[in-house]
Amino acid sequence: MKEAVLILFLVALIAAEDYLFRKPFHTGLHHITAKDHEVRVDVDVTVALPLGNVTGMTVDLGNDKTTPFYGKADVFLGIPFAQPPIGSLRFKYPVNITKFTSNPFIAKRQPQLCPQAVNATTGQLDQYQSEDCLYLNIITPKASSDAKYPVMVFIHGGSFIGGGAMEFGYEGIITNLVNRGIVVVLIQYRLGALGFFTTFTNEIPVNRAMFDQLMALQFINKNINYFGGDNTKITLAGQSAGSASASAHSYSPLSRNLFQQVILFSGTLYIELEGALGNMNLDFARANKICGTSEEEWNSKPMDGVNECMMKANASEMVALEFDNKNGWQLRVDSSFNNFLPVSPQKLIETRLKLPIMLGTMRNEYTAFLIAFNEAGLLTASTFDEHSFDKFLEMMISFFGDKMGTMREMCLNVYEPYNTSSSDNLAWLKIADAILTSASFASLTGSEAQRLFDNGFEEVYLYENSYAPSFAQKLNIKGWDEFKPAMHSDDLVLLMRTLDMFGPGKPYTDTDMKVSNQWGMIVTDFVKGASNLPTKYNWKSVDSFNNMKHYAINSDGSTGMSPNPYRSIDMLLWTKVANVVMGDWPMGDYTSPDFRNRKDSAASTSLNFFLILTSFAALFLIQ
């Protein structure tokens, strides 16, 4: 079990670092600022809420469907859903607002980002960051209580250390989602230490960021009807770390009845759960760095000194630590606190509401990370031969311990093509992608789909996206153009149709636009009702491990039910064969470590080395 837990930490690192790879996809925050969105406004639109009036704007993009952006919507930017988590409320669970600070409250500018380890603009990003960041954006076809549009609430990814509503803009959302007849809500939540650091006391409790999200969902349920939404038809969606969040809410008894459907883009709860993915005790590391807390002090009671120190600590100091040593943060089983996850997911699934769920992955998720390693100088794609691969894989799987040789041979027997030349750079990069994509994203997503089916879920719609948009980053090595990997976050860019890729002068193709349209239709049809998938797309629900039915977005842009089970070889290898070698793969019934006494549960040296290496590559990309 120990080895399985350690390798699962690799899964967390793979899936959680999505924010760091926005540079390859050119969707960095520096491309979308508040200034970009103070255009094409027709008139103000005001909605009366119990909290007071809120004024947004009607945005008219025209009706020329030969352009990437068209349609009309009422847009509300930066609506507060909780009291600012500052002063005495810092590190506390969020507190409801009782009324807006002004009447009307003007919601026409993007909300400031929660403090995060990003330097994506030349010294200007800081003005868009604030601890006062618990806001949401609402984009609706018509802000009227007479309308009853289905709602999609989207939780952004970013490894719990980056991201925000600003990055998506609203032009593409209007065109590809809202224009099709749904309301879209983008929520923000505290990141990094401000959202996750804990002393395991009531003064600085666990899982605060999840309670931020929970309060946003509660606010939406109470108020979305005033904006033309239907609070009985809410779909909770997220991507990568945001997908792990959406998955967590679908397990949590506190979030029940706040949404009726779920969409998981490239992620499940298990990629971000302490105990499933390794126990790093990052909290002590932060207390040690910021407050000089010794291990003896950390293991003593009470924690008044640490609590007082962290309350006074500068947010920029916390952000700097995320920037210098991005270990990532995880959710915790928290029965000692407010029971967001009172027991393990394996137990919670027995009482989990059987909601319709759509989930899936990109075909080559991990290639995005290989590109990142190449840019950071941690591997050289142009010389990545068999020897380089062996060194890379040895580093990645060293925490298999004495099973490492067996696992290596098992992987190569499955993923190495016959007669692969030892000097074929692209071939060995493909093998690395196949192993690491399957071990992380594919196996966890497929396992989640199977777990749902085994527990009586009847509407489990699985997909795989193999389409590589023309604007995705490329490596300058022979054969890359024929490879065309469909990488982590490519689907999100197509769905949200960001200005970075579809704006004036951007080199998108007709097929990019076709797939963007198709993906937008599929998602909005699901939001309108899961039954649309089988009736409109002949999309079959998962009904057997031996025949994991799934919908395919193919490399040529065509779509339809795949004649083959979902990644059958990967699923067999990582959920069946690996069990024989490792035992209890991909995860067993566990609980998060009991840190109430703050005892450190240290990770292995090799695991820490990999963590530092991954963090270094990630940091290179966000500068």
C-alpha positions as CSV (number, residue, x, y, z in Angstrom):
1,M,0.0,0.0,0.0
2,K,2.9,2.4,0.8
3,E,4.2,2.2,-2.7
4,A,0.8,2.7,-4.2
5,V,0.3,5.8,-2.1
6,L,3.6,7.2,-3.3
7,I,3.0,6.7,-6.9
8,L,-0.3,8.3,-6.5
9,F,1.4,11.5,-5.5
10,L,2.8,11.5,-9.0
11,V,-0.8,11.5,-10.1
12,A,-1.4,14.6,-8.1
13,L,1.5,16.4,-9.6
14,I,0.6,15.5,-13.1
15,A,-3.0,16.5,-12.9
16,A,-2.8,19.5,-10.6
17,E,-0.3,21.6,-12.5
18,D,-2.7,22.7,-15.2
19,Y,-2.3,26.4,-14.4
20,L,1.4,26.3,-15.1
21,F,0.9,25.2,-18.6
22,R,-1.2,28.1,-19.9
23,K,1.9,29.5,-21.4
24,P,2.1,26.7,-24.0
25,F,-1.6,27.3,-24.8
26,H,-1.2,31.1,-24.8
27,T,-4.0,31.5,-22.4
28,G,-2.2,33.4,-19.7
29,L,-3.8,36.0,-17.6
30,H,-1.8,38.7,-19.3
31,H,-3.9,38.4,-22.4
32,I,-7.2,39.2,-20.7
33,T,-7.5,42.2,-18.4
34,A,-10.4,44.4,-17.2
35,K,-9.6,46.9,-19.9
36,D,-10.3,44.3,-22.6
37,H,-13.9,44.0,-21.4
38,E,-15.0,47.6,-21.3
39,V,-16.1,47.5,-24.9
40,R,-19.2,46.6,-26.9
41,V,-21.5,47.6,-24.1
42,D,-25.0,48.6,-25.1
43,V,-26.8,49.5,-21.8
44,D,-26.6,48.9,-18.1
45,V,-28.9,46.2,-16.7
46,T,-29.9,46.1,-13.1
47,V,-31.2,43.2,-11.1
48,A,-32.9,43.5,-7.7
49,L,-31.7,40.9,-5.1
50,P,-32.6,40.6,-1.4
51,L,-29.0,41.8,-0.8
52,G,-29.6,45.0,-2.9
53,N,-29.5,45.9,-6.5
54,V,-26.7,44.9,-8.8
55,T,-25.9,46.5,-12.1
56,G,-24.1,44.8,-14.9
57,M,-24.1,45.4,-18.6
58,T,-25.7,44.1,-21.8
59,V,-22.9,43.0,-24.2
60,D,-23.9,42.7,-27.9
61,L,-21.3,41.0,-30.1
62,G,-23.5,41.2,-33.2
63,N,-24.9,38.3,-35.2
64,D,-22.2,37.6,-37.8
65,K,-21.7,33.9,-37.4
66,T,-18.8,33.9,-39.8
67,T,-16.7,35.5,-37.0
68,P,-15.6,33.7,-33.8
69,F,-17.6,35.9,-31.5
70,Y,-21.3,36.8,-31.8
71,G,-24.4,36.8,-29.7
72,K,-25.9,38.9,-26.9
73,A,-25.9,38.5,-23.1
74,D,-26.2,40.3,-19.8
75,V,-22.9,40.2,-18.1
76,F,-22.3,40.7,-14.3
77,L,-18.6,40.8,-13.3
78,G,-17.3,40.6,-9.7
79,I,-20.4,40.0,-7.6
80,P,-19.4,39.3,-4.0
81,F,-20.8,36.1,-2.5
82,A,-19.1,36.3,0.9
83,Q,-17.6,38.9,3.2
84,P,-14.0,39.8,2.3
85,P,-11.8,37.1,4.0
86,I,-9.5,39.8,5.4
87,G,-8.6,41.1,8.9
88,S,-10.1,38.8,11.6
89,L,-11.7,36.7,8.8
90,R,-8.4,35.7,7.3
91,F,-7.9,31.9,7.5
92,K,-11.5,31.5,8.7
93,Y,-14.3,29.8,6.9
94,P,-16.2,32.3,4.7
95,V,-19.0,34.4,6.2
96,N,-22.2,35.3,4.4
97,I,-22.8,38.8,3.2
98,T,-26.1,40.4,4.4
99,K,-26.2,43.3,1.9
100,F,-24.0,44.8,-0.8
101,T,-21.6,47.5,0.1
102,S,-23.3,49.9,-2.3
103,N,-26.8,50.1,-3.9
104,P,-26.7,49.4,-6.7
105,F,-23.5,47.3,-6.6
106,I,-21.7,47.9,-9.8
107,A,-20.6,44.6,-11.4
108,K,-18.9,45.7,-14.6
109,R,-15.3,44.9,-14.0
110,Q,-13.5,41.6,-13.6
111,P,-12.9,40.7,-10.0
112,Q,-9.4,40.8,-8.6
113,L,-7.6,37.5,-8.5
114,C,-6.9,35.7,-5.3
115,P,-3.2,36.1,-4.5
116,Q,-1.2,33.6,-6.5
117,A,2.2,32.7,-7.8
118,V,2.0,34.3,-11.2
119,N,4.2,36.8,-13.0
120,A,2.5,36.7,-16.3
121,T,2.5,40.5,-17.0
122,T,5.4,42.8,-16.9
123,G,5.0,44.0,-13.3
124,Q,1.3,44.8,-13.7
125,L,-0.4,41.7,-12.5
126,D,-0.2,42.7,-8.8
127,Q,-2.9,45.3,-9.3
128,Y,-5.3,42.5,-10.2
129,Q,-4.7,40.6,-7.0
130,S,-6.2,41.0,-3.6
131,E,-7.1,38.9,-0.6
132,D,-10.6,40.4,-1.1
133,C,-11.3,38.0,-4.0
134,L,-14.5,36.0,-3.2
135,Y,-16.5,37.0,-6.2
136,L,-18.3,35.4,-9.1
137,N,-19.2,36.3,-12.7
138,I,-22.6,35.6,-14.1
139,I,-23.2,35.6,-17.9
140,T,-26.8,35.1,-18.8
141,P,-29.0,35.2,-21.9
142,K,-31.4,37.5,-20.2
143,A,-31.3,38.8,-16.6
144,S,-35.0,38.3,-15.8
145,S,-36.7,36.3,-13.1
146,D,-39.2,35.3,-15.8
147,A,-36.6,33.3,-17.7
148,K,-35.6,29.8,-16.5
149,Y,-32.3,28.9,-18.2
150,P,-30.2,25.9,-17.0
151,V,-27.1,26.9,-15.2
152,M,-23.4,25.8,-15.5
153,V,-21.2,26.7,-12.5
154,F,-17.6,26.4,-13.5
155,I,-14.7,26.0,-11.0
156,H,-11.3,26.9,-12.5
157,G,-8.2,24.8,-12.3
158,G,-4.7,25.9,-11.3
159,S,-3.3,23.3,-8.8
160,F,-5.1,25.3,-6.0
161,I,-2.4,28.0,-6.4
162,G,-3.5,29.9,-9.5
163,G,-6.3,30.9,-11.8
164,G,-9.4,33.0,-11.6
165,A,-12.5,34.2,-13.4
166,M,-10.6,36.9,-15.3
167,E,-8.6,34.4,-17.5
168,F,-11.7,33.3,-19.5
169,G,-13.1,36.7,-20.4
170,Y,-16.7,36.5,-21.6
171,E,-16.8,36.9,-25.4
172,G,-16.2,33.2,-26.1
173,I,-18.5,32.2,-23.3
174,I,-21.3,34.3,-24.7
175,T,-20.9,32.8,-28.2
176,N,-20.2,29.1,-27.4
177,L,-22.2,28.6,-24.2
178,V,-24.7,31.3,-23.2
179,N,-25.8,32.0,-26.8
180,R,-27.0,28.3,-26.8
181,G,-29.4,28.9,-23.9
182,I,-27.7,28.4,-20.6
183,V,-26.4,30.7,-17.8
184,V,-22.7,30.4,-17.0
185,V,-21.3,31.3,-13.5
186,L,-17.5,31.5,-12.9
187,I,-16.5,31.4,-9.2
188,Q,-13.3,32.3,-7.4
189,Y,-11.9,30.8,-4.2
190,R,-8.9,31.3,-2.0
191,L,-5.7,29.8,-3.3
192,G,-2.5,28.5,-1.8
193,A,-1.8,29.0,1.9
194,L,-4.7,31.4,2.2
195,G,-7.1,28.7,1.2
196,F,-5.5,25.6,2.4
197,F,-2.8,26.2,5.1
198,T,-4.1,24.9,8.5
199,T,-2.9,24.4,12.0
200,F,-5.7,21.9,12.5
201,T,-7.3,24.3,14.9
202,N,-10.6,26.2,14.8
203,E,-8.5,29.4,14.4
204,I,-7.1,28.1,11.1
205,P,-9.2,25.2,10.0
206,V,-8.9,22.8,7.1
207,N,-10.5,22.9,3.6
208,R,-11.3,26.6,3.6
209,A,-11.2,26.9,-0.2
210,M,-13.8,24.2,-0.4
211,F,-16.1,26.2,1.9
212,D,-15.5,29.2,-0.3
213,Q,-16.8,27.2,-3.2
214,L,-19.6,25.8,-1.1
215,M,-20.7,29.4,-0.1
216,A,-20.6,30.4,-3.8
217,L,-22.9,27.4,-4.6
218,Q,-25.3,28.5,-1.8
219,F,-25.3,32.1,-3.1
220,I,-26.1,30.8,-6.6
221,N,-28.9,28.7,-5.4
222,K,-30.5,31.6,-3.6
223,N,-30.0,34.2,-6.3
224,I,-29.6,32.8,-9.7
225,N,-33.3,32.8,-10.5
226,Y,-33.1,36.6,-10.4
227,F,-30.6,36.5,-13.3
228,G,-32.7,34.2,-15.5
229,G,-31.3,31.0,-14.2
230,D,-33.1,27.9,-12.8
231,N,-31.8,26.8,-9.5
232,T,-33.3,23.4,-9.9
233,K,-31.2,22.8,-13.0
234,I,-27.6,23.5,-12.0
235,T,-24.6,21.6,-13.4
236,L,-21.4,21.8,-11.5
237,A,-18.3,21.7,-13.7
238,G,-14.6,22.1,-13.4
239,Q,-11.3,21.4,-15.1
240,S,-8.2,19.7,-13.6
241,A,-7.9,21.0,-10.0
242,G,-11.4,22.5,-10.6
243,S,-12.6,19.2,-11.7
244,A,-11.2,17.6,-8.5
245,S,-13.2,20.3,-6.6
246,A,-16.4,19.5,-8.5
247,S,-15.8,15.8,-7.8
248,A,-15.3,16.6,-4.1
249,H,-18.6,18.5,-3.9
250,S,-20.4,15.5,-5.5
251,Y,-19.1,13.4,-2.6
252,S,-19.6,15.9,0.2
253,P,-22.8,15.7,2.2
254,L,-22.6,19.5,2.7
255,S,-23.0,20.2,-1.0
256,R,-25.9,17.9,-1.7
257,N,-29.0,19.4,-3.3
258,L,-27.0,22.5,-4.5
259,F,-26.6,21.0,-8.0
260,Q,-28.2,18.3,-10.1
261,Q,-25.5,17.3,-12.6
262,V,-21.6,17.2,-12.8
263,I,-19.0,17.6,-15.5
264,L,-15.4,16.6,-14.8
265,F,-12.9,17.8,-17.4
266,S,-9.5,16.0,-16.8
267,G,-9.7,15.3,-13.1
268,T,-11.3,13.5,-10.1
269,L,-11.2,14.0,-6.4
270,Y,-8.4,11.5,-6.0
271,I,-5.8,13.7,-7.7
272,E,-6.1,16.3,-4.9
273,L,-6.8,14.3,-1.8
274,E,-4.4,14.1,1.2
275,G,-3.8,10.5,2.0
276,A,-4.6,9.2,-1.4
277,L,-1.7,11.0,-3.0
278,G,0.9,11.1,-0.3
279,N,1.2,13.0,3.0
280,M,3.5,16.0,2.6
281,N,2.5,18.0,5.7
282,L,3.1,21.2,3.7
283,D,1.5,23.1,6.6
284,F,4.6,22.7,8.8
285,A,6.9,23.7,6.0
286,R,5.0,26.9,5.6
287,A,4.9,27.6,9.3
288,N,8.6,26.9,9.5
289,K,9.4,29.3,6.6
290,I,7.1,32.2,7.6
291,C,7.1,32.0,11.3
292,G,10.3,30.1,12.1
293,T,8.3,27.4,13.8
294,S,10.4,24.5,14.9
295,E,9.2,20.9,14.7
296,E,9.0,20.8,18.5
297,E,6.7,23.9,18.5
298,W,4.6,22.5,15.6
299,N,4.0,19.3,17.6
300,S,3.1,21.1,20.8
301,K,-0.2,22.6,21.9
302,P,-1.7,25.1,21.8
303,M,-0.9,26.7,18.4
304,D,-1.5,30.3,19.5
305,G,1.9,31.5,18.4
306,V,1.7,30.1,14.9
307,N,-1.9,31.2,14.5
308,E,-1.0,34.8,15.5
309,C,2.1,34.8,13.2
310,M,0.2,33.6,10.2
311,M,-2.6,36.1,10.7
312,K,0.0,38.9,10.5
313,A,2.0,37.4,7.7
314,N,2.2,39.3,4.4
315,A,0.3,37.7,1.6
316,S,3.1,38.3,-0.8
317,E,5.4,36.2,1.4
318,M,3.0,33.3,1.1
319,V,2.8,33.8,-2.6
320,A,6.6,33.9,-2.9
321,L,6.8,30.5,-1.2
322,E,4.3,29.1,-3.7
323,F,6.4,30.6,-6.5
324,D,9.7,29.3,-5.1
325,N,8.5,25.8,-4.0
326,K,5.2,24.8,-5.5
327,N,4.4,21.7,-3.6
328,G,0.7,22.0,-4.2
329,W,-2.1,21.7,-1.7
330,Q,-4.7,19.0,-1.1
331,L,-8.1,18.4,0.4
332,R,-8.5,16.5,3.6
333,V,-10.9,14.1,5.2
334,D,-12.1,16.5,8.0
335,S,-14.4,14.8,10.4
336,S,-12.8,16.8,13.2
337,F,-14.0,20.0,11.7
338,N,-17.0,20.8,9.5
339,N,-17.4,17.5,7.8
340,F,-16.9,18.6,4.2
341,L,-15.5,15.1,3.7
342,P,-16.3,13.3,7.0
343,V,-15.0,9.9,5.9
344,S,-13.1,8.5,2.9
345,P,-14.7,8.8,-0.6
346,Q,-14.9,5.0,-0.7
347,K,-17.4,5.2,2.1
348,L,-19.1,8.4,1.0
349,I,-20.0,7.0,-2.4
350,E,-22.4,4.6,-0.6
351,T,-24.6,7.6,0.2
352,R,-23.6,9.9,-2.7
353,L,-26.5,11.2,-4.7
354,K,-26.7,9.4,-8.0
355,L,-26.5,12.5,-10.2
356,P,-25.8,12.3,-14.0
357,I,-22.1,12.8,-14.6
358,M,-20.1,13.6,-17.7
359,L,-16.3,13.0,-17.4
360,G,-13.3,12.4,-19.6
361,T,-9.8,13.2,-20.6
362,M,-7.6,14.4,-23.5
363,R,-5.7,11.7,-25.4
364,N,-2.2,13.0,-24.7
365,E,-2.6,14.9,-21.4
366,Y,1.0,14.5,-20.3
367,T,2.6,15.8,-23.5
368,A,1.8,19.3,-22.2
369,F,4.1,18.5,-19.2
370,L,6.8,17.1,-21.4
371,I,6.8,20.3,-23.4
372,A,7.1,22.2,-20.1
373,F,10.0,20.1,-19.0
374,N,11.7,20.8,-22.3
375,E,11.1,24.6,-21.9
376,A,12.5,24.5,-18.4
377,G,15.6,22.7,-19.6
378,L,14.8,19.6,-17.5
379,L,14.8,17.4,-20.6
380,T,15.9,18.0,-24.2
381,A,13.3,16.9,-26.6
382,S,15.7,17.0,-29.6
383,T,18.0,14.5,-27.9
384,F,15.4,12.5,-26.0
385,D,16.6,9.0,-26.8
386,E,16.2,5.6,-25.1
387,H,18.9,6.5,-22.6
388,S,17.2,9.8,-21.7
389,F,13.9,8.0,-21.4
390,D,15.3,5.5,-19.0
391,K,16.8,8.2,-16.8
392,F,13.5,10.1,-16.9
393,L,11.4,7.1,-16.2
394,E,13.7,5.9,-13.4
395,M,13.2,9.3,-11.7
396,M,9.4,9.2,-12.2
397,I,8.9,5.7,-10.8
398,S,11.8,5.4,-8.3
399,F,9.3,5.4,-5.5
400,F,8.1,2.0,-6.6
401,G,11.1,0.8,-4.6
402,D,12.0,-2.8,-5.3
403,K,9.0,-3.1,-7.7
404,M,10.5,-0.4,-10.0
405,G,12.2,-2.9,-12.4
406,T,9.0,-4.9,-12.7
407,M,6.9,-1.8,-13.3
408,R,9.4,-0.5,-15.9
409,E,9.3,-3.7,-17.9
410,M,5.6,-3.9,-17.6
411,C,5.2,-0.4,-19.0
412,L,7.6,-1.0,-21.8
413,N,6.1,-4.3,-22.8
414,V,2.8,-2.4,-23.2
415,Y,3.8,1.0,-24.6
416,E,7.0,0.5,-26.5
417,P,6.4,-0.2,-30.2
418,Y,8.3,-3.2,-31.7
419,N,11.7,-2.3,-33.1
420,T,11.7,1.2,-31.7
421,S,15.0,2.9,-32.6
422,S,17.0,3.9,-29.5
423,S,17.6,7.3,-31.1
424,D,14.0,8.1,-32.2
425,N,13.3,11.2,-30.1
426,L,9.6,11.4,-30.9
427,A,9.0,7.7,-30.3
428,W,10.5,7.9,-26.8
429,L,8.5,11.1,-26.0
430,K,5.4,9.3,-27.1
431,I,6.2,6.4,-24.9
432,A,6.7,8.7,-21.9
433,D,3.4,10.4,-22.7
434,A,1.5,7.1,-23.0
435,I,2.8,5.8,-19.7
436,L,2.2,8.9,-17.7
437,T,-1.1,9.9,-19.2
438,S,-2.4,6.4,-18.7
439,A,-1.1,6.1,-15.1
440,S,-2.7,9.3,-14.0
441,F,-5.5,10.9,-16.0
442,A,-6.9,7.9,-17.9
443,S,-6.7,5.3,-15.1
444,L,-8.2,7.6,-12.5
445,T,-11.0,8.8,-14.7
446,G,-11.8,5.4,-15.9
447,S,-11.7,4.0,-12.4
448,E,-14.1,6.8,-11.2
449,A,-16.5,5.9,-14.0
450,Q,-16.3,2.3,-13.1
451,R,-16.8,3.0,-9.4
452,L,-19.9,5.1,-10.2
453,F,-21.4,2.3,-12.3
454,D,-20.6,-0.3,-9.6
455,N,-22.5,1.8,-7.1
456,G,-25.6,2.1,-9.1
457,F,-25.1,5.3,-11.1
458,E,-27.1,4.9,-14.3
459,E,-26.0,8.1,-16.2
460,V,-22.2,8.0,-16.4
461,Y,-21.1,9.6,-19.7
462,L,-17.5,9.0,-20.4
463,Y,-15.5,10.6,-23.3
464,E,-12.0,10.9,-24.8
465,N,-10.9,14.0,-26.8
466,S,-8.2,13.3,-29.4
467,Y,-8.5,16.6,-31.3
468,A,-5.3,18.7,-31.3
469,P,-6.1,22.4,-32.1
470,S,-3.9,24.1,-34.6
471,F,-2.7,26.6,-32.1
472,A,-1.4,24.1,-29.5
473,Q,2.3,24.4,-28.7
474,K,4.7,22.3,-30.7
475,L,8.1,20.8,-30.4
476,N,10.6,21.4,-33.1
477,I,11.4,17.7,-33.7
478,K,10.9,15.4,-36.7
479,G,7.4,14.0,-37.0
480,W,5.7,16.3,-34.5
481,D,3.2,17.6,-37.0
482,E,2.1,14.0,-37.7
483,F,1.9,13.3,-34.0
484,K,-0.7,16.0,-33.2
485,P,-1.1,15.4,-29.5
486,A,-4.4,16.4,-27.8
487,M,-3.0,17.9,-24.6
488,H,-4.1,19.0,-21.2
489,S,-6.3,22.1,-21.3
490,D,-6.7,22.1,-25.1
491,D,-10.4,21.3,-24.7
492,L,-11.0,24.1,-22.3
493,V,-9.6,26.7,-24.8
494,L,-12.0,25.3,-27.4
495,L,-14.9,25.3,-25.0
496,M,-14.4,28.8,-23.6
497,R,-13.2,30.1,-27.0
498,T,-10.7,32.4,-25.4
499,L,-9.5,35.7,-27.1
500,D,-6.0,34.4,-27.1
501,M,-6.8,31.7,-29.7
502,F,-9.8,33.0,-31.5
503,G,-9.3,36.8,-31.4
504,P,-8.3,39.1,-34.3
505,G,-5.3,37.8,-36.3
506,K,-5.2,34.4,-34.4
507,P,-4.4,31.4,-36.6
508,Y,-7.3,29.2,-35.9
509,T,-8.6,26.9,-38.6
510,D,-12.1,25.9,-39.8
511,T,-11.7,22.6,-38.1
512,D,-10.8,24.3,-34.8
513,M,-14.0,26.3,-35.1
514,K,-16.0,23.2,-36.0
515,V,-14.7,21.3,-33.0
516,S,-15.2,24.4,-30.7
517,N,-18.8,24.6,-31.9
518,Q,-19.4,20.9,-31.5
519,W,-17.9,20.8,-28.0
520,G,-19.9,23.8,-27.0
521,M,-23.1,22.1,-28.2
522,I,-22.3,18.9,-26.4
523,V,-21.6,20.7,-23.1
524,T,-24.7,22.9,-23.2
525,D,-26.9,20.0,-24.2
526,F,-25.7,18.1,-21.2
527,V,-26.3,21.2,-19.0
528,K,-29.9,21.4,-20.4
529,G,-30.4,17.7,-19.4
530,A,-28.2,14.6,-19.4
531,S,-30.9,12.8,-21.4
532,N,-29.8,14.9,-24.4
533,L,-26.6,12.9,-24.7
534,P,-28.2,9.6,-25.6
535,T,-31.1,11.2,-27.6
536,K,-29.0,13.7,-29.6
537,Y,-25.6,12.0,-29.8
538,N,-26.4,8.3,-29.3
539,W,-24.0,8.6,-26.3
540,K,-24.2,5.4,-24.2
541,S,-23.7,5.4,-20.5
542,V,-20.9,3.3,-19.0
543,D,-22.4,-0.1,-18.2
544,S,-19.4,-2.5,-17.8
545,F,-15.7,-2.5,-17.0
546,N,-15.1,-4.9,-19.8
547,N,-16.8,-2.6,-22.3
548,M,-16.2,1.0,-21.1
549,K,-18.4,2.7,-23.6
550,H,-17.3,6.3,-24.4
551,Y,-17.9,9.1,-26.8
552,A,-15.0,10.2,-29.0
553,I,-13.9,13.5,-30.3
554,N,-11.5,12.2,-33.0
555,S,-8.3,13.7,-34.3
556,D,-10.0,14.8,-37.5
557,G,-12.7,16.6,-35.6
558,S,-15.4,14.0,-36.2
559,T,-17.4,12.8,-33.2
560,G,-19.4,9.7,-32.2
561,M,-19.5,6.7,-30.0
562,S,-16.2,4.9,-30.1
563,P,-16.3,1.3,-31.3
564,N,-13.6,0.5,-28.7
565,P,-13.8,0.5,-24.9
566,Y,-12.3,3.5,-23.1
567,R,-8.5,3.0,-23.1
568,S,-8.9,-0.7,-22.5
569,I,-5.2,-1.5,-22.4
570,D,-4.5,1.3,-19.9
571,M,-7.4,0.3,-17.7
572,L,-6.4,-3.3,-17.7
573,L,-2.8,-2.4,-16.9
574,W,-3.4,0.1,-14.1
575,T,-6.5,-1.3,-12.5
576,K,-5.9,-5.0,-12.9
577,V,-2.3,-6.0,-13.6
578,A,-0.8,-3.3,-11.4
579,N,-2.9,-4.6,-8.5
580,V,-1.0,-7.9,-8.7
581,V,2.4,-6.1,-8.6
582,M,1.6,-3.2,-6.3
583,G,-1.6,-4.2,-4.5
584,D,-4.6,-1.9,-4.0
585,W,-4.1,0.2,-7.1
586,P,-5.1,2.9,-7.8
587,M,-6.2,3.6,-4.2
588,G,-7.7,1.7,-1.3
589,D,-9.9,2.8,1.6
590,Y,-7.8,5.2,3.5
591,T,-8.3,8.3,5.6
592,S,-6.2,11.4,5.6
593,P,-3.5,11.4,8.3
594,D,-4.5,12.6,11.7
595,F,-2.6,15.8,12.0
596,R,-4.6,17.0,15.0
597,N,-1.4,16.4,17.0
598,R,0.5,17.9,14.0
599,K,2.9,15.0,13.8
600,D,4.9,15.1,10.5
601,S,4.3,12.4,8.0
602,A,7.4,12.7,5.9
603,A,7.6,11.8,2.2
604,S,10.5,9.9,0.7
605,T,13.6,11.6,-0.6
606,S,13.0,10.5,-4.2
607,L,9.4,11.8,-4.0
608,N,10.6,15.2,-2.7
609,F,13.2,15.3,-5.5
610,F,10.6,14.7,-8.1
611,L,8.4,17.3,-6.5
612,I,11.1,19.9,-6.6
613,L,11.9,19.0,-10.2
614,T,8.3,19.3,-11.3
615,S,8.0,22.6,-9.4
616,F,11.1,24.0,-11.1
617,A,9.7,23.2,-14.5
618,A,6.4,24.7,-13.7
619,L,7.9,27.9,-12.4
620,F,9.9,28.4,-15.6
621,L,6.7,28.5,-17.6
622,I,4.8,31.1,-15.6
623,Q,7.5,33.7,-15.9
